[in-house]
Amino acid sequence: MLRRLMAAALAATGLAAAGLAAAPAHAAPAKPPSCDPGYCFTVDVKLDRAPAMGQTATLTVEVTAKEDLPDATTIIELPETLRWVRPPAGLSHAAAAIGRSPVDRASRTERARRGRPVRYEGVVTAVAPGPASIRVQARDGRPGPGSEGLAYLTIGERSAVFGRTRDDRQPLPRPQAPLTALAGDTCVHGRVTHVKAEDGAVRGVPKVTVEAWDKDPERSNLLGQVLTDDAGDYKVCFPGTDEDGGAQDVYLQVHTVSPLWKVVEPGAGDNLFYFDYSTVVNDVPKGTDTTTIDYAAKPGDEMEGALRILTAAYDTWKAYTRWLNQPGDDCWKPGEAACRQVVVKWAPDQVLAHSYYCPAVITGDCDARFQIHLSASAHLQKMTVAHELGHFIMDYTHGRMPPYGSSCDDHFLKTSETPACAWSEGWADWVAVQTYDDTHYRWGPTDTPVDVESPTWFTAGWDNGADVEGRVAGALLDLADSGARDEKYWDVAGIGPAGVVAAFRKAPADDVDQFLKGLSPQDQALAEPVLFQNTIRDKRYEDLFDRKTAHFPANVPLVPVFPATTGKWSVVAAVSATGGANVDLDVYPVGGGGQAVSSSDATAANPDFVVVQAASYDDAYVASVPSDVDYQEYALEVAEAPDGDLVKGTPQEITMAADRLVEIRTARIEQSAPATFTVTPRNGQDVDLFVLTPNSGAWGLSRGKAARSIGGGPGKAERVTIADPKVSGVYAVVVVRKSGAGNLTLART
């Protein structure tokens, strides 16, 4: 999310763009709300007092919809430090968990009216000391994020305060931790962990600063400083004898700082990071390496949230530097002498309209460039962290952001913005989803994820085009993926995430088309069908090859093209490929030249076909296949008659495999000279036989113009007799395979 920051950023950096026109809007679905998920409600949460242990307080939640919504859901989560005395009327509630932290989750779904507040009131009591975050979410029935509100307090035995209590022992800024342990004859080791929000698993925190301290009565002494490794493990060594000659009494101080990212409190510069202490291990044996001191963030504590954010930053960095394919260079931007550290500003009691990235110093929003500002619930949303880091990567790599002006004020995966906004946000969406090798963009624990991989033409709720960020993200996923992740149509690239990143780094891009210029010509060719699959291209031409059956979805803006040879008959046939809805066939010359020739048999299992004869020069034709059902799969095949006619007494053996639709032969018939044609299946197939009379005034003839034999059934011969030919010329003899496969005999008698 970039919020309303870009216009100010461009002005601040002297990069203001002129004449940037918004892309035309696409048609919205008929019924869904016009507001994007996350922008549909305002949520106000209040307690009339901060209750200490055993005290009660009245909780008031007010939710206001920005438009009429048929199924608005309000969710209120109480932490384990609070309990309902009287829950709000009309809400059902049940036990749930975020990670391993129990919550009481109350909810209600009802119709909401625009601008009419819905009020919920209940009474809570404080049952345990510690932080208490009352999280409220309002959402409609669509996938995506909700709108949030928060009441945050710290409960004590005798008193409580709104917000957080501050620790007076804030550590002073120190040099960044070295990558290896300090020298010494005594070592301690252990692991720094937190609980994952999504599944409750315990995970080590990588690349976090760990300091070992000796606890003395008068003052503590810093013994050493290291970073955890990729698993969250650390080892720090130091002299085993303290100042008074005894053994060291050791504890840890864990800081939310890493060389390339750090999490700090908002509004206090960049050095007010979060920190916490481990327990003290007294009298660590001198000269040993056997003492274990672990640190685990306490459930619901601000440190737990900060460590989740740090871990998501590590995940993004680890994935992106792997895609960079730069061995030995672990900077976000290869070749940097001093890699930039990104500053993440977050507090568990600060709700923002949305999390955002700072592309410049912007009064009231950003006090420095290369900052990320996260809303309170972002520690539950690892993809939100990765998304904002995607913006940082773009800005840091190219020294600027696309000039999207105010077009990204409000944005969502499925809806149109501008090409510049869609590129910036789509890139960040891709970084987030690809980091976790996923196909869905995921927000918090009560949000329904959005499938980014599968949407294509006619996917409900999605706008089309290069100005839709989710379409851009989907195209990048399809460019990168391969194998089992490839979709059925047009997902043919498979250049890997490293290929996407290599193209991204070539030059700054203002839209997805400029990004494509960073691909090799070969990969650009592979990208075109991917862009069509993701609706970024509004038309695609596909060549049909002789006797090679193609499968496509109906009603997409596809243009299947096949050539015809002067003086030769060709046939093109189409049929529903899945036993579903019927499809029809329209054929017309490429470049115009008259109305289409159409074939429309009402039975879905019967292939429609059109025969074509280029009269005076080689020509190309389009085979369009409409259906009453969007994205109905159909099979399409073209066949050109081989040289030589069917003659009496010389049957032809033809093989039609199970993927074939149609065959064609020709026969010269003279006026008034009867002719009979017979097709005999040899392997139990069911085939139909058609004969079409040449017409010098028409370049194409449909199935409906043919003499036919279609009733024999499986294994039965079909026979057509032209008893009294009215026209002398070359007739088309068409065999349509309905079922089965194998050899058949076509004869003229």
SULKACOR-V759221 format. One record per helix or strand of 2 or more residues. SS is the DSSP state (h for helix, s for strand). FROM is the first residue (numbers start at 1). LEN is the number of residues. If there is no record, write none. Layout:
BEGIN
SS;FROM;LEN
SS;FROM;LEN
END
This chain:
BEGIN
h;6;8
s;41;7
s;56;10
s;69;11
s;82;5
s;92;7
s;101;12
s;118;9
s;130;10
s;147;9
s;160;3
s;186;10
s;202;3
s;209;6
s;221;7
s;233;6
s;247;9
s;261;4
s;275;3
s;281;4
s;291;2
s;295;2
h;302;23
s;342;5
s;356;3
s;371;4
h;376;5
h;382;17
h;419;17
s;440;2
s;450;2
h;469;12
h;483;3
h;496;11
h;512;5
h;521;13
s;540;4
s;550;4
s;558;7
s;569;8
s;585;5
s;597;3
s;608;6
s;619;6
s;633;8
s;647;2
s;652;5
s;662;8
s;675;7
s;686;7
s;700;3
h;703;3
s;707;3
s;718;5
s;729;11
s;742;7
END
